[in-house]
Amino acid sequence: MNPPSNTPPVQSTFPSLELLDPSSPHVFQRPAKCINEGPDVTTFLTTKAYRDIGIFILQLNRSLCPRRVHSTTPEGKPNETIQTFPLTSLPREDALPTPIRSLRRLLNEAESLIDLAPPDPGPRRFGNASFRKWSSLFEERSSAMLDELLPPAVLSFGNPPPDALRAKDEITAYLLGGFGSPQRIDYGTGHELSFLAFLACLWKLRFFPPATSDGEIERLIVLGVVEPYLRVVRRLIQTYTMEPAGSHGVWGLDDHFFLPYVFGSAQLTRPIAGGSDQPMPTDGSVRGAPSTGNVVKADTVAYWRETNMYFSAIGFINDVKTGPFWEHSPILFDISGVRDGWGKINKGMIKMYNAEVLSKFPVVQHFNFGSLLSWDQDPDAAPPAHSIHLTNQPPAATSGTAAPWAAGAAARMPPGGPGIPYSRAPWAGSPSGSAQGPATTVRPSPPSGAGRGVDGERDEGTRGGGGSTDAQIAMTKAPWAK
């Protein structure tokens, strides 16, 4: 059952993505390209769109953190249980809120179009051209899908004049951009970002039930919409052999996705007190969580992929790639050695998302801006410091390949190999100096020349002459960067 429409907004010290006032006039825009060259990324990091994307990701991320629930036994004794949110915790379809069910139907209909556009037979070097037919079918039918599944109060939010653009015109662009490029027959984190933007726009248009203090609706968005969306895209990738968009090759986190690593690590973090404003843990894991090093074990991945988004993403890699995990996914392998638990990994993933998605020109150059995710400047943002991450220049060959936040688990790559520099995200806060204690992991060692430093410590000699990554950190200030 949906919460009543007069439910008061949740009071929290954590910011929530703003809702539009339906009684105030709003001028919608058809989203347009604003990032045309490298320096425009610096401007993007001070926009309202960047602020809103960051807030929305943190909302969704925190909703998946395990909770400590306090109760009283029949004998009157205090009792504490740990509530976790695996993929299998999603309620029955008929028990889901109507907006969640509607989006799930939209995804089902999008997937069903694959049967109407079977892949062309024969080998293809760069993707199967039948994806263009699928994309054309989806575009043709998207308008009718939205009319059927979304209420007029959302599609025509604020009752604009007959000759004015409607909310539907604005959100359609993000929806269509969320399933890959029909021109290039590829898919990457920029398309994933477009679908996230589609959901963020629906949030601002009051499509979802009001937020509550325990993050229930945000959880349903991730488990009930984002995960099914990822499953549809994975089928598209496999059916049409879609290329990675803007891939770094093995030096990227993942060929296609990033968000499942953020949300999946959140599912396994140390619990916080339910109903409280306790911040996200920056170290530790929930009791019973798999070891961070178990991502290299196929049987463990096969078991956990049914309940956890991180392992589901790893499982897809195992489905489409062969060979040693450390070889085809060295960054994920490096991260798997983090000793401070899934909380540390979750914090690092948010940092990395900012650096490798939102701060990279090849990714965000394709993002379009309208009135809901606006290019207008955030009045509370400070100009970001100059950073190599804010240009469209390729990284130097001597840059480090390891994630700098994965202290104690950095991979040592062959000399002269390519690398990706990372920066700290503005919303990640200060690094934690404490740990719950090292986690014991048993992990296979890569061959000589692609291994780890002595006792698992970072080999600074492979990272641009041992220079500190702190010198490359670009900090911006936003209301949610507390």
TORGU-416134 format. One record per residue (C-alpha): residue number from 1; x, y, z. Coordinates in pm, 1 decimal, padded with zeros to 6 digits. Layout:
SITE  pos         u         v         w
SITE  NUM         X         Y         Z
...
//
This chain:
SITE  pos         u         v         w
SITE    1   00000.0   00000.0   00000.0
SITE    2   00129.9   00342.8  -00090.0
SITE    3   00183.0   00593.2   00192.6
SITE    4  -00081.5   00867.3   00206.5
SITE    5  -00007.8   01171.2  -00003.7
SITE    6  -00010.2   01395.6   00302.7
SITE    7   00276.0   01207.1   00468.0
SITE    8   00513.0   01473.2   00605.7
SITE    9   00861.3   01482.4   00456.6
SITE   10   01123.8   01288.6   00645.4
SITE   11   01333.1   01497.8   00882.2
SITE   12   01697.1   01400.2   00849.6
SITE   13   02040.5   01551.3   00874.8
SITE   14   02114.5   01385.3   00540.2
SITE   15   01998.5   01582.3   00236.1
SITE   16   01725.7   01443.9   00015.4
SITE   17   01672.8   01520.1  -00349.4
SITE   18   01435.1   01812.9  -00368.8
SITE   19   01077.1   01775.2  -00489.7
SITE   20   00920.7   02021.7  -00730.5
SITE   21   00626.1   02224.3  -00607.2
SITE   22   00330.1   02138.6  -00833.1
SITE   23   00164.2   02471.6  -00751.6
SITE   24   00460.3   02673.4  -00884.1
SITE   25   00505.8   02725.8  -01259.8
SITE   26   00789.5   02525.2  -01407.5
SITE   27   00937.3   02558.9  -01753.8
SITE   28   01052.6   02223.4  -01885.9
SITE   29   01332.7   02191.1  -02139.2
SITE   30   01440.3   01932.5  -02388.3
SITE   31   01774.1   01809.8  -02248.6
SITE   32   02070.6   01942.4  -02443.7
SITE   33   02444.0   01884.0  -02460.6
SITE   34   02653.3   02131.5  -02257.7
SITE   35   02985.3   01950.3  -02212.4
SITE   36   03176.4   02001.9  -02535.7
SITE   37   03539.8   02004.0  -02424.7
SITE   38   03751.2   01899.6  -02128.2
SITE   39   03731.5   02225.1  -01927.7
SITE   40   03350.2   02203.7  -01932.9
SITE   41   03378.1   01914.4  -01687.0
SITE   42   03509.9   02161.2  -01429.7
SITE   43   03196.4   02368.7  -01478.1
SITE   44   02978.8   02058.2  -01455.2
SITE   45   03117.8   01984.2  -01107.5
SITE   46   02965.8   02311.1  -00984.5
SITE   47   02621.1   02267.3  -01139.7
SITE   48   02288.4   02184.4  -00982.2
SITE   49   02279.0   01865.2  -01188.0
SITE   50   02603.1   01741.1  -01032.5
SITE   51   02476.3   01827.7  -00685.7
SITE   52   02145.1   01648.9  -00744.8
SITE   53   02305.9   01336.5  -00889.6
SITE   54   02533.5   01315.5  -00585.8
SITE   55   02247.1   01357.4  -00341.7
SITE   56   02037.7   01093.1  -00515.8
SITE   57   02320.8   00838.2  -00523.0
SITE   58   02384.8   00888.1  -00152.4
SITE   59   02013.6   00849.7  -00076.8
SITE   60   01997.0   00520.0  -00261.6
SITE   61   02328.9   00402.7  -00120.1
SITE   62   02238.3   00464.9   00245.6
SITE   63   01901.9   00290.8   00211.4
SITE   64   02081.2  -00042.0   00150.5
SITE   65   02301.8  -00028.9   00459.4
SITE   66   02208.4  -00302.6   00712.3
SITE   67   02019.0  -00182.1   01021.4
SITE   68   02032.6  -00272.0   01388.1
SITE   69   01674.9  -00320.4   01504.1
SITE   70   01606.5  -00306.6   01877.8
SITE   71   01303.7  -00476.6   02026.3
SITE   72   01185.8  -00643.8   02345.6
SITE   73   01134.3  -01016.9   02394.6
SITE   74   00807.3  -01150.8   02543.0
SITE   75   00998.1  -01178.9   02869.8
SITE   76   01072.8  -00809.1   02860.7
SITE   77   01441.7  -00844.2   02774.0
SITE   78   01605.8  -00617.8   02516.4
SITE   79   01674.2  -00783.4   02184.4
SITE   80   01876.4  -00672.5   01884.7
SITE   81   01847.4  -00811.4   01533.7
SITE   82   02030.0  -00718.1   01216.3
SITE   83   01814.9  -00636.0   00916.0
SITE   84   01980.1  -00676.5   00577.6
SITE   85   01844.4  -00600.8   00231.9
SITE   86   01938.4  -00872.9  -00017.1
SITE   87   01788.7  -00886.2  -00365.0
SITE   88   01557.9  -01160.0  -00241.4
SITE   89   01405.1  -00926.8   00019.4
SITE   90   01192.0  -00751.2  -00244.0
SITE   91   00819.8  -00789.3  -00158.2
SITE   92   00575.8  -00976.5  -00380.2
SITE   93   00482.6  -00794.0  -00699.5
SITE   94   00131.3  -00714.5  -00578.3
SITE   95   00274.0  -00570.1  -00254.7
SITE   96   00502.2  -00321.7  -00429.8
SITE   97   00401.1   00044.2  -00459.4
SITE   98   00234.3   00125.8  -00789.7
SITE   99   00525.9   00340.4  -00919.0
SITE  100   00772.4   00055.4  -00867.4
SITE  101   00540.7  -00192.2  -01039.1
SITE  102   00496.1   00049.7  -01330.2
SITE  103   00868.7   00085.4  -01389.5
SITE  104   00914.6  -00290.0  -01367.2
SITE  105   00648.6  -00331.4  -01634.8
SITE  106   00828.6  -00077.0  -01851.6
SITE  107   01150.3  -00277.7  -01819.3
SITE  108   00968.6  -00601.8  -01897.5
SITE  109   00821.6  -00448.4  -02211.1
SITE  110   01161.5  -00315.6  -02315.8
SITE  111   01310.7  -00662.1  -02272.9
SITE  112   01027.3  -00825.9  -02466.6
SITE  113   01124.4  -00620.3  -02772.2
SITE  114   01439.3  -00831.3  -02801.8
SITE  115   01221.8  -01110.3  -02939.2
SITE  116   01106.5  -00873.7  -03216.4
SITE  117   01463.7  -00785.7  -03311.7
SITE  118   01660.0  -01112.9  -03311.9
SITE  119   02034.5  -01077.0  -03369.2
SITE  120   02161.3  -01107.6  -03723.3
SITE  121   02334.7  -01440.7  -03789.1
SITE  122   02702.2  -01458.7  -03858.2
SITE  123   03009.0  -01314.2  -03684.8
SITE  124   03031.5  -00942.1  -03616.7
SITE  125   03346.5  -00755.4  -03519.2
SITE  126   03179.4  -00455.2  -03355.4
SITE  127   02837.0  -00549.0  -03226.8
SITE  128   02526.6  -00684.3  -03392.7
SITE  129   02339.9  -00434.5  -03608.8
SITE  130   02002.8  -00570.0  -03492.9
SITE  131   02048.8  -00364.4  -03176.3
SITE  132   01960.1  -00063.4  -03390.1
SITE  133   01627.5  -00228.6  -03470.3
SITE  134   01567.5  -00293.8  -03100.2
SITE  135   01656.1   00065.8  -03017.5
SITE  136   01422.1   00195.4  -03289.7
SITE  137   01136.5  -00021.0  -03158.9
SITE  138   01196.2   00100.6  -02804.4
SITE  139   01201.6   00463.7  -02914.6
SITE  140   00882.2   00420.9  -03117.7
SITE  141   00695.6   00260.9  -02829.3
SITE  142   00842.4   00457.4  -02539.3
SITE  143   00584.3   00735.7  -02562.0
SITE  144   00293.1   00492.2  -02538.1
SITE  145   00467.9   00304.6  -02257.0
SITE  146   00507.9   00621.7  -02052.6
SITE  147   00149.3   00728.4  -02118.9
SITE  148   00025.8   00390.9  -02000.7
SITE  149   00247.6   00347.0  -01697.4
SITE  150   00302.2   00698.5  -01560.0
SITE  151   00020.4   00918.1  -01430.0
SITE  152  -00073.2   01246.6  -01603.1
SITE  153   00025.4   01428.2  -01283.6
SITE  154   00385.9   01333.0  -01362.0
SITE  155   00389.2   01348.6  -01742.2
SITE  156   00216.4   01688.5  -01741.5
SITE  157   00351.9   01807.6  -01408.0
SITE  158   00226.8   02153.6  -01313.9
SITE  159  -00028.5   02163.3  -01601.1
SITE  160   00186.9   02351.9  -01854.6
SITE  161   00021.4   02544.2  -02139.3
SITE  162  -00077.3   02335.5  -02444.2
SITE  163   00208.4   02469.4  -02656.0
SITE  164   00476.3   02425.2  -02387.6
SITE  165   00709.5   02132.7  -02334.9
SITE  166   00593.3   01882.2  -02074.7
SITE  167   00782.5   01682.1  -01816.0
SITE  168   00738.3   01382.2  -02044.7
SITE  169   00948.3   01552.5  -02313.6
SITE  170   01231.6   01598.8  -02066.4
SITE  171   01238.5   01258.6  -01899.6
SITE  172   01205.6   01064.4  -02226.9
SITE  173   01552.9   01173.6  -02332.8
SITE  174   01707.8   01020.3  -02021.3
SITE  175   01508.8   00699.1  -02059.3
SITE  176   01613.5   00649.5  -02421.0
SITE  177   01974.7   00727.9  -02334.2
SITE  178   01984.6   00459.2  -02067.8
SITE  179   02012.9   00153.2  -02292.8
SITE  180   02318.1   00216.2  -02506.5
SITE  181   02404.1   00387.7  -02832.2
SITE  182   02240.7   00255.8  -03150.9
SITE  183   02502.0   00440.6  -03358.7
SITE  184   02803.7   00281.7  -03189.3
SITE  185   02625.1  -00032.4  -03062.6
SITE  186   02789.1   00013.7  -02726.3
SITE  187   02695.3   00057.0  -02362.9
SITE  188   02884.3   00207.3  -02070.4
SITE  189   02864.9   00403.7  -01748.3
SITE  190   02736.2   00712.7  -01929.7
SITE  191   02425.1   00520.4  -02034.4
SITE  192   02392.1   00382.9  -01681.7
SITE  193   02409.0   00744.1  -01558.4
SITE  194   02130.9   00841.2  -01799.8
SITE  195   01895.8   00582.7  -01649.4
SITE  196   01986.4   00702.8  -01300.1
SITE  197   01899.8   01054.5  -01418.7
SITE  198   01562.7   00925.6  -01543.8
SITE  199   01487.1   00794.6  -01193.3
SITE  200   01611.6   01115.4  -01030.6
SITE  201   01379.8   01320.5  -01252.7
SITE  202   01084.5   01100.3  -01156.0
SITE  203   01176.1   01154.4  -00791.1
SITE  204   01173.6   01531.7  -00834.8
SITE  205   00837.1   01505.1  -01013.9
SITE  206   00687.5   01331.2  -00705.7
SITE  207   00632.1   01002.8  -00889.6
SITE  208   00749.6   00794.1  -00594.4
SITE  209   00583.5   00774.3  -00251.2
SITE  210   00721.9   01018.2   00006.1
SITE  211   01053.1   00923.8   00166.0
SITE  212   01054.5   00778.7   00515.4
SITE  213   01327.6   00773.1   00776.8
SITE  214   01424.9   00410.4   00707.0
SITE  215   01479.6   00462.5   00333.3
SITE  216   01217.1   00209.1   00227.5
SITE  217   01120.1   00369.7  -00102.9
SITE  218   01484.5   00424.8  -00198.8
SITE  219   01553.2   00055.4  -00133.0
SITE  220   01260.8  -00043.4  -00351.4
SITE  221   01396.9   00178.6  -00630.0
SITE  222   01733.7   00000.7  -00620.0
SITE  223   01617.9  -00356.1  -00562.0
SITE  224   01297.1  -00332.2  -00762.1
SITE  225   01401.6  -00109.2  -01053.1
SITE  226   01778.7  -00061.9  -01080.5
SITE  227   01864.2  -00432.0  -01049.2
SITE  228   01599.3  -00538.1  -01307.8
SITE  229   01729.9  -00262.0  -01535.1
SITE  230   02080.0  -00406.6  -01506.3
SITE  231   01945.9  -00750.6  -01593.3
SITE  232   01777.8  -00613.7  -01908.3
SITE  233   02096.9  -00436.8  -02014.8
SITE  234   02303.8  -00749.1  -01953.1
SITE  235   02073.2  -00940.3  -02184.6
SITE  236   02106.2  -00666.4  -02447.2
SITE  237   02485.3  -00680.9  -02418.7
SITE  238   02492.9  -01056.7  -02461.6
SITE  239   02228.1  -01068.1  -02735.1
SITE  240   02381.5  -00796.5  -02950.6
SITE  241   02746.9  -00832.2  -02841.4
SITE  242   02751.0  -00463.1  -02752.4
SITE  243   03089.6  -00299.0  -02715.0
SITE  244   03200.9  -00127.8  -02394.2
SITE  245   03153.6   00248.4  -02429.9
SITE  246   03466.9   00445.5  -02352.8
SITE  247   03628.1   00141.5  -02193.5
SITE  248   03971.1   00159.1  -02034.4
SITE  249   04013.5  -00207.1  -02122.6
SITE  250   04131.7  -00409.5  -01826.2
SITE  251   04234.5  -00086.8  -01652.1
SITE  252   03873.1   00009.0  -01588.1
SITE  253   03662.2  -00111.8  -01297.0
SITE  254   03413.9  -00284.4  -01527.8
SITE  255   03354.5  -00276.8  -01902.1
SITE  256   02995.7  -00155.8  -01871.1
SITE  257   02872.0  -00087.9  -01516.6
SITE  258   02957.1   00095.2  -01197.0
SITE  259   02644.3   00140.8  -00982.1
SITE  260   02604.7  -00226.8  -00880.8
SITE  261   02945.5  -00205.2  -00711.2
SITE  262   02833.7   00100.0  -00514.1
SITE  263   02499.4  -00042.2  -00406.0
SITE  264   02623.2  -00399.8  -00367.9
SITE  265   02899.5  -00299.1  -00127.7
SITE  266   02644.2  -00095.3   00070.4
SITE  267   02437.8  -00411.9   00119.2
SITE  268   02730.3  -00572.6   00304.2
SITE  269   02856.6  -00286.7   00523.2
SITE  270   02862.4  -00273.0   00901.6
SITE  271   02506.8  -00205.7   01029.5
SITE  272   02383.0   00130.8   01148.4
SITE  273   02110.8   00194.2   01404.4
SITE  274   01768.0   00169.9   01244.0
SITE  275   01568.6   00491.4   01230.5
SITE  276   01873.3   00701.0   01319.8
SITE  277   02078.4   00960.3   01137.3
SITE  278   02393.6   00758.3   01187.7
SITE  279   02625.7   00808.8   00889.3
SITE  280   02730.5   00532.0   00653.3
SITE  281   03007.2   00313.1   00796.7
SITE  282   03347.4   00366.4   00640.8
SITE  283   03482.3   00027.6   00749.1
SITE  284   03361.6  -00309.6   00869.5
SITE  285   03112.4  -00561.4   00732.2
SITE  286   02779.6  -00703.0   00840.7
SITE  287   02798.5  -01037.7   01018.4
SITE  288   02789.6  -01324.9   00771.3
SITE  289   02909.5  -01117.8   00476.3
SITE  290   03146.1  -01291.2   00236.8
SITE  291   03512.1  -01203.4   00260.2
SITE  292   03611.4  -00920.9   00028.2
SITE  293   03865.3  -01157.2  -00127.5
SITE  294   03602.6  -01410.0  -00228.0
SITE  295   03519.4  -01228.2  -00550.4
SITE  296   03786.4  -01446.2  -00713.5
SITE  297   03609.2  -01769.6  -00612.3
SITE  298   03360.1  -01876.6  -00877.2
SITE  299   03149.7  -02088.2  -00641.2
SITE  300   03118.8  -01805.5  -00387.9
SITE  301   03026.6  -01559.4  -00662.4
SITE  302   02764.7  -01801.1  -00799.0
SITE  303   02606.6  -01824.1  -00453.0
SITE  304   02609.3  -01453.9  -00362.6
SITE  305   02509.6  -01316.3  -00703.0
SITE  306   02149.3  -01413.8  -00628.2
SITE  307   02131.4  -01181.9  -00327.8
SITE  308   02398.2  -00913.8  -00371.9
SITE  309   02445.3  -00658.6  -00649.5
SITE  310   02825.9  -00650.0  -00622.8
SITE  311   02853.4  -01025.3  -00668.8
SITE  312   02585.0  -01017.5  -00937.4
SITE  313   02806.0  -00779.0  -01135.9
SITE  314   03109.8  -01001.3  -01077.8
SITE  315   02902.6  -01299.6  -01188.4
SITE  316   02824.4  -01128.7  -01517.8
SITE  317   03195.8  -01070.5  -01573.5
SITE  318   03250.7  -01442.2  -01516.0
SITE  319   02974.8  -01514.6  -01768.4
SITE  320   03137.7  -01318.1  -02048.3
SITE  321   03510.8  -01339.7  -01974.4
SITE  322   03757.4  -01622.1  -01937.2
SITE  323   04100.3  -01645.0  -01782.3
SITE  324   04235.1  -01548.9  -01440.2
SITE  325   04026.8  -01285.9  -01261.5
SITE  326   04333.6  -01081.3  -01167.8
SITE  327   04423.9  -01063.6  -01536.2
SITE  328   04095.0  -00949.3  -01692.8
SITE  329   03972.5  -00744.6  -01392.5
SITE  330   04285.3  -00615.4  -01213.0
SITE  331   04115.6  -00316.4  -01048.8
SITE  332   03842.3  -00530.3  -00894.2
SITE  333   04107.7  -00781.4  -00794.9
SITE  334   04306.4  -00504.5  -00630.2
SITE  335   04001.8  -00381.0  -00440.8
SITE  336   03922.7  -00734.3  -00323.5
SITE  337   04224.5  -00716.9  -00095.6
SITE  338   04085.8  -00431.5   00115.4
SITE  339   04124.5  -00539.2   00476.1
SITE  340   03880.0  -00302.1   00643.5
SITE  341   03563.9  -00466.0   00512.3
SITE  342   03280.2  -00370.9   00279.7
SITE  343   03230.1  -00033.2   00445.7
SITE  344   03573.8   00072.1   00323.6
SITE  345   03496.8  -00059.6  -00023.9
SITE  346   03163.7   00124.7  -00034.2
SITE  347   03329.9   00451.2   00061.1
SITE  348   03594.5   00395.4  -00203.9
SITE  349   03341.1   00309.5  -00471.4
SITE  350   03165.8   00641.8  -00420.6
SITE  351   03499.1   00821.8  -00446.8
SITE  352   03581.0   00630.0  -00761.0
SITE  353   03238.5   00692.3  -00916.5
SITE  354   03300.2   01062.8  -00884.1
SITE  355   03648.8   01036.2  -01033.2
SITE  356   03590.4   00780.1  -01306.0
SITE  357   03235.9   00863.9  -01416.2
SITE  358   03127.5   01213.6  -01314.7
SITE  359   03471.5   01370.8  -01358.6
SITE  360   03570.2   01205.9  -01686.2
SITE  361   03508.6   01392.0  -02011.8
SITE  362   03466.0   01078.8  -02230.0
SITE  363   03175.0   00973.9  -02005.7
SITE  364   02989.1   01292.9  -01917.4
SITE  365   03033.6   01460.8  -02256.8
SITE  366   02722.5   01271.8  -02368.1
SITE  367   02511.0   01372.3  -02067.1
SITE  368   02235.2   01620.5  -02146.7
SITE  369   02093.9   01890.6  -01921.6
SITE  370   01740.6   02022.9  -01888.8
SITE  371   01539.0   02193.0  -01618.9
SITE  372   01525.3   01897.6  -01377.5
SITE  373   01898.4   01825.5  -01392.1
SITE  374   02018.9   02171.5  -01465.8
SITE  375   02339.6   02320.2  -01603.6
SITE  376   02270.5   02622.6  -01380.9
SITE  377   02536.5   02683.1  -01120.2
SITE  378   02482.8   02556.5  -00768.8
SITE  379   02505.8   02870.5  -00553.4
SITE  380   02666.5   02672.5  -00270.3
SITE  381   02937.6   02511.2  -00484.7
SITE  382   03296.6   02626.0  -00471.1
SITE  383   03506.7   02603.9  -00787.2
SITE  384   03694.3   02273.0  -00794.7
SITE  385   04071.6   02279.8  -00773.6
SITE  386   04259.3   02212.5  -01094.7
SITE  387   04306.2   01840.3  -01141.9
SITE  388   04418.9   01605.8  -01415.4
SITE  389   04085.8   01428.4  -01365.6
SITE  390   03897.1   01726.0  -01500.2
SITE  391   04051.9   01726.2  -01847.0
SITE  392   04000.1   01508.9  -02149.2
SITE  393   04368.9   01424.4  -02176.5
SITE  394   04458.8   01054.6  -02151.4
SITE  395   04637.8   00952.6  -01831.7
SITE  396   05014.0   00927.1  -01837.6
SITE  397   05163.3   00583.6  -01882.2
SITE  398   05326.8   00612.8  -01541.2
SITE  399   05003.5   00678.6  -01352.3
SITE  400   04907.0   00425.3  -01086.5
SITE  401   04659.1   00154.1  -01168.2
SITE  402   04557.5   00076.7  -00811.5
SITE  403   04273.8   00245.9  -00627.7
SITE  404   04448.4   00472.6  -00373.9
SITE  405   04184.5   00406.4  -00109.4
SITE  406   04251.8   00031.7  -00125.6
SITE  407   04540.8   00069.3   00119.9
SITE  408   04718.5  -00256.3   00183.0
SITE  409   04592.2  -00416.8  -00134.9
SITE  410   04733.4  -00229.1  -00433.0
SITE  411   04825.4  -00431.7  -00739.4
SITE  412   05177.5  -00400.8  -00874.9
SITE  413   05148.6  -00389.3  -01252.2
SITE  414   05419.8  -00441.8  -01511.6
SITE  415   05648.0  -00138.0  -01557.8
SITE  416   05531.6   00102.8  -01823.5
SITE  417   05178.7  -00035.1  -01830.4
SITE  418   04879.7   00195.2  -01872.7
SITE  419   04704.9   00326.9  -01566.7
SITE  420   04413.1   00530.2  -01440.8
SITE  421   04450.7   00805.6  -01183.1
SITE  422   04181.4   00826.4  -00915.1
SITE  423   04065.2   01121.5  -00707.9
SITE  424   03866.4   01152.8  -00391.4
SITE  425   03500.5   01238.9  -00435.3
SITE  426   03375.9   01559.8  -00276.3
SITE  427   03095.1   01370.1  -00103.6
SITE  428   03322.6   01107.1   00050.9
SITE  429   03437.8   01318.0   00346.5
SITE  430   03766.1   01270.1   00526.3
SITE  431   03942.7   00937.2   00513.7
SITE  432   03889.0   00721.2   00815.2
SITE  433   04194.2   00659.5   01022.2
SITE  434   04045.9   00371.9   01214.4
SITE  435   03961.8   00016.3   01133.2
SITE  436   03768.9  -00259.0   01298.6
SITE  437   04064.5  -00487.6   01261.3
SITE  438   04210.8  -00664.1   00962.0
SITE  439   03990.9  -00914.7   00790.0
SITE  440   04153.6  -01243.2   00717.1
SITE  441   04127.4  -01334.3   00352.1
SITE  442   04277.1  -01617.6   00155.3
SITE  443   04340.2  -01499.8  -00195.7
SITE  444   04535.1  -01648.6  -00486.4
SITE  445   04845.8  -01456.9  -00582.5
SITE  446   04894.4  -01332.9  -00938.1
SITE  447   05213.1  -01414.7  -01125.1
SITE  448   05530.4  -01222.4  -01065.4
SITE  449   05511.3  -00871.5  -01206.8
SITE  450   05136.3  -00844.7  -01151.6
SITE  451   05125.8  -00911.2  -00779.9
SITE  452   05098.6  -00709.7  -00461.7
SITE  453   05360.3  -00536.2  -00255.4
SITE  454   05528.5  -00704.4   00037.3
SITE  455   05272.0  -00806.5   00300.0
SITE  456   04999.4  -00659.1   00081.6
SITE  457   05122.2  -00300.8   00113.7
SITE  458   05113.6  -00062.8  -00183.3
SITE  459   05420.9  -00057.2  -00400.6
SITE  460   05468.2   00319.4  -00439.2
SITE  461   05737.4   00261.5  -00698.3
SITE  462   05473.4   00183.9  -00961.1
SITE  463   05276.6   00501.7  -00906.0
SITE  464   05441.5   00787.0  -01089.9
SITE  465   05763.4   00772.2  -00894.9
SITE  466   05593.9   00720.5  -00560.7
SITE  467   05412.5   01052.8  -00553.0
SITE  468   05112.9   01092.8  -00327.4
SITE  469   04768.2   01076.7  -00482.3
SITE  470   04662.3   01347.4  -00235.7
SITE  471   04828.8   01599.1  -00466.1
SITE  472   04577.1   01505.6  -00735.0
SITE  473   04264.1   01529.3  -00523.9
SITE  474   04004.9   01768.6  -00661.6
SITE  475   03765.1   01890.0  -00393.9
SITE  476   03434.3   02063.3  -00456.5
SITE  477   03191.4   02172.6  -00189.5
SITE  478   02822.9   02096.8  -00217.0
SITE  479   02542.5   02102.7   00043.0
SITE  480   02557.0   01723.8   00065.1
SITE  481   02934.8   01714.1   00112.3
SITE  482   02914.6   01721.5   00490.9
//
